[in-house]
Amino acid sequence: MGLLEHLRRQFAYDAWANREVLAALSASAHSNERARQLLAHILSAQRLWLERIRKRTQSQPVWPDFSLDQCEAQISELASLLERVPPPSFFLSSFGECLLQKQQGRVVE
């Protein structure tokens, strides 16, 4: 299995796991605020990771206060974004660029 296929499988697993957690929280007779907060944090952190590898600015706080409906919307949007993940050459070129900047004494963000 190549790197791109491996990444796609990992992203598919993330999407599945996010949907499973949301379904469990939605079906629960008791409101679990901490679990909802953690799910919102996980979704926001996943988005932040994608934004960083695409060299985009952070669009959400790391600890957003999403409702379950907002979590559901985030899960759908993340799944769509993850389907369009850059090819491995993007990661390698970004890594190489960082190494070059470090060797030249420039700040690496």
C-alpha positions in Angstrom: 0.0 0.0 0.0 1.4 3.4 -1.0 1.5 6.5 1.3 -1.4 8.2 -0.3 -3.7 5.1 0.1 -2.5 4.7 3.7 -3.4 8.4 4.5 -6.8 8.0 2.8 -7.5 4.9 4.9 -6.5 6.8 8.1 -8.7 9.7 7.2 -11.6 7.4 6.4 -11.1 5.8 9.8 -11.1 9.2 11.5 -14.4 10.1 9.7 -16.0 6.8 10.8 -14.8 7.2 14.4 -16.1 10.8 14.6 -19.5 9.7 13.3 -19.6 6.9 15.8 -18.9 9.2 18.7 -21.5 11.7 17.5 -24.1 8.9 17.2 -23.4 7.7 20.7 -23.6 11.2 22.1 -26.8 11.9 20.2 -28.4 8.6 21.4 -27.5 9.1 25.0 -30.4 9.8 27.4 -28.0 11.9 29.5 -26.2 15.0 28.3 -22.5 14.6 28.5 -21.0 18.0 28.2 -17.4 16.9 28.6 -17.7 14.3 25.8 -19.2 16.9 23.5 -16.4 19.4 24.3 -13.8 16.8 23.6 -15.4 15.8 20.3 -15.5 19.5 19.3 -11.9 19.9 20.2 -10.9 16.8 18.2 -12.8 18.1 15.2 -11.2 21.5 15.5 -7.7 20.0 15.9 -8.2 17.9 12.8 -9.1 21.0 10.9 -6.2 22.9 12.3 -3.8 20.1 11.1 -5.2 20.3 7.6 -4.9 24.1 7.6 -1.3 23.9 8.7 -0.2 21.4 6.1 -2.0 23.6 3.5 -0.3 26.7 4.9 -3.6 28.4 5.7 -4.4 30.4 8.8 -6.3 28.9 11.7 -10.0 29.3 11.1 -11.4 28.0 14.4 -10.4 28.1 18.1 -8.8 24.9 19.4 -11.5 24.5 22.0 -14.7 25.6 20.2 -18.1 25.4 21.9 -19.9 23.4 19.2 -23.4 21.9 19.7 -24.0 18.4 18.5 -25.5 19.7 15.3 -22.4 21.8 14.7 -20.2 18.8 15.4 -22.2 16.9 12.8 -21.7 19.7 10.2 -18.0 19.8 11.1 -17.7 16.0 10.6 -19.3 16.3 7.1 -17.1 19.2 6.1 -13.9 17.5 7.4 -14.7 14.3 5.5 -15.0 16.4 2.3 -11.8 18.2 3.0 -9.9 15.0 3.8 -11.0 13.5 0.4 -9.0 16.2 -1.2 -5.8 15.8 0.8 -2.7 16.8 -1.0 -0.5 14.1 -2.6 2.6 12.8 -0.8 4.8 15.0 -2.9 3.2 18.1 -1.2 4.3 16.7 2.2 7.7 15.9 1.0 8.2 19.3 -0.7 7.0 21.1 2.4 9.3 19.0 4.6 12.2 19.7 2.3 11.5 23.4 2.3 11.5 23.4 6.1 14.9 21.7 6.2 16.3 24.1 3.7 15.1 27.1 5.7 16.6 25.6 8.9 19.9 25.1 7.2 19.9 28.7 6.0 19.2 29.9 9.5 15.7 31.1 8.8 12.8 30.6 11.2 10.7 27.6 10.4 7.0 27.9 11.4 
